[in-house]
Amino acid sequence: MNVLITGGTGFIGKALVAQLLSRGDRVTVYTRNTGLAGDESLSYVNRLEDIPATAAYDAFINLAGESIAEGRWSDARKQLLLSSRVDTTNALYALAERLQRPPAVLVSASAIGYYGSQDDTPLAENAATVEGFSHRLCVDWEAAARAFEALGTRVCVIRLGVVLGRGGGAFEQLRKSVQFGVATWLGSGQQWLSWVHRDDVLRAISFLMDNDDQAGAFNLTAPEPVTNRGFSEALAAHKRVIAGLPVPGLVMRLALGEMADELLLNGQRVIPQRLQQAGFSFAFPSVDQAVSALLAD
Ligand SMILES: NC(=O)c1ccc[n+]([C@@H]2O[C@H](COP(=O)([O-])OP(=O)(O)OC[C@H]3O[C@@H](n4cnc5c(N)ncnc54)[C@H](OP(=O)(O)O)[C@@H]3O)[C@@H](O)[C@H]2O)c1
């Protein structure tokens, strides 16, 4: 396949590019970084306007966005979080509209923040949502992606959970919860953590690219979400850490403001219903398997 990817230099994107190249795809990465050198199968573009109308892409993959977890959510930062996603998706759309042949498929990132802060209820793709900044961001981001449907492009939106992998992302932070020999959890520890191993994210993106009968929104989380405390305990079991301590929510609210409430102190218990119904199987369904693999690497 000939693939155009945004966010291809990031934590998920870099690993995805390597996987696509290894299966024989040709990849173009749209990036703000002007210093990257490509080769025959991997090229970089800094301006979508430079892509000619005759370019023929089978798939667009859209992962770009300013980091959600860094910095307090000031109004200016919220605007950047939104515009870096929606404007990039709109720019991709403008390219697709200009191309003589729009891409057959778009796989576009969203997040489980779509559902807002929730309680214990398991959430499939059609679950009711709760208002909040994350919800509004995901609604606008997904709507920009769904606009491609008017061009005849098959659109798959992936509502990503907390992606765990080596060399970045949440796992590097979460593993600190046991680093002083004491397992800790955030606030009550009862909030849900819907996680997914990065390898399963890459496999699911390929699955959605390749299966022409799949479209719409897909939760991309492992089938067995855990509570925050359950995750710390799984980590502790592998690190032979025994004691447990909560990190008080008030401390986190003072440090992180609204972000603490939406990302850390509240969660969502998300179920990947549509992927499982489509026959996708997870290589890392349980947190024990994922943690064991990640700590062994
Ligand atoms: N990792 C997770 O746990 C997780 C969970 C839920 C959702 N997601 C979503 O999945 C996507 C990929 O996640 P990731 O962890 O791989 O992200 P990441 O490592 O932060 O990479 C995101 C990429 O987006 C581009 N980018 C960053 N700021 C930008 C801006 N202001 N304007 C335009 N482009 C910008 C960057 O590409 P260049 O520097 O090359 O331009 C960067 O490589 C993100 O949109 C993220 O919100 C991730």
The ligand as an ORCA input file, in Angstrom:
! r2SCAN-3c Opt
* xyz 0 1
  N      -0.179      7.624     23.430
  C      -1.380      7.501     24.014
  O      -1.511      6.898     25.113
  C      -2.596      8.075     23.346
  C      -3.852      7.885     23.962
  C      -4.995      8.415     23.362
  C      -4.875      9.129     22.171
  N      -3.651      9.302     21.603
  C      -3.554     10.114     20.376
  O      -2.870      9.404     19.362
  C      -2.051     10.309     18.619
  C      -0.632      9.770     18.594
  O      -0.202      9.607     19.940
  P       1.361      9.597     20.323
  O       1.445      9.159     21.728
  O       2.133      8.879     19.268
  O       1.685     11.147     20.249
  P       3.114     11.908     20.222
  O       4.228     10.989     20.503
  O       2.950     13.120     21.074
  O       3.243     12.328     18.686
  C       2.280     13.145     18.075
  C       2.800     13.686     16.748
  O       1.952     14.773     16.399
  C       2.710     15.820     15.827
  N       2.428     17.072     16.550
  C       2.721     17.370     17.849
  N       2.337     18.616     18.146
  C       1.785     19.106     16.994
  C       1.227     20.372     16.641
  N       1.152     21.380     17.542
  N       0.767     20.531     15.379
  C       0.845     19.522     14.463
  N       1.389     18.324     14.727
  C       1.839     18.126     15.983
  C       4.184     15.477     15.979
  O       4.716     15.254     14.681
  P       5.859     16.225     14.049
  O       6.653     16.753     15.200
  O       6.615     15.277     13.180
  O       5.126     17.272     13.290
  C       4.214     14.214     16.815
  O       5.101     13.238     16.296
  C      -2.152     11.679     19.301
  O      -2.998     12.509     18.567
  C      -2.743     11.362     20.660
  O      -3.575     12.380     21.177
  C      -2.521      8.790     22.156
*
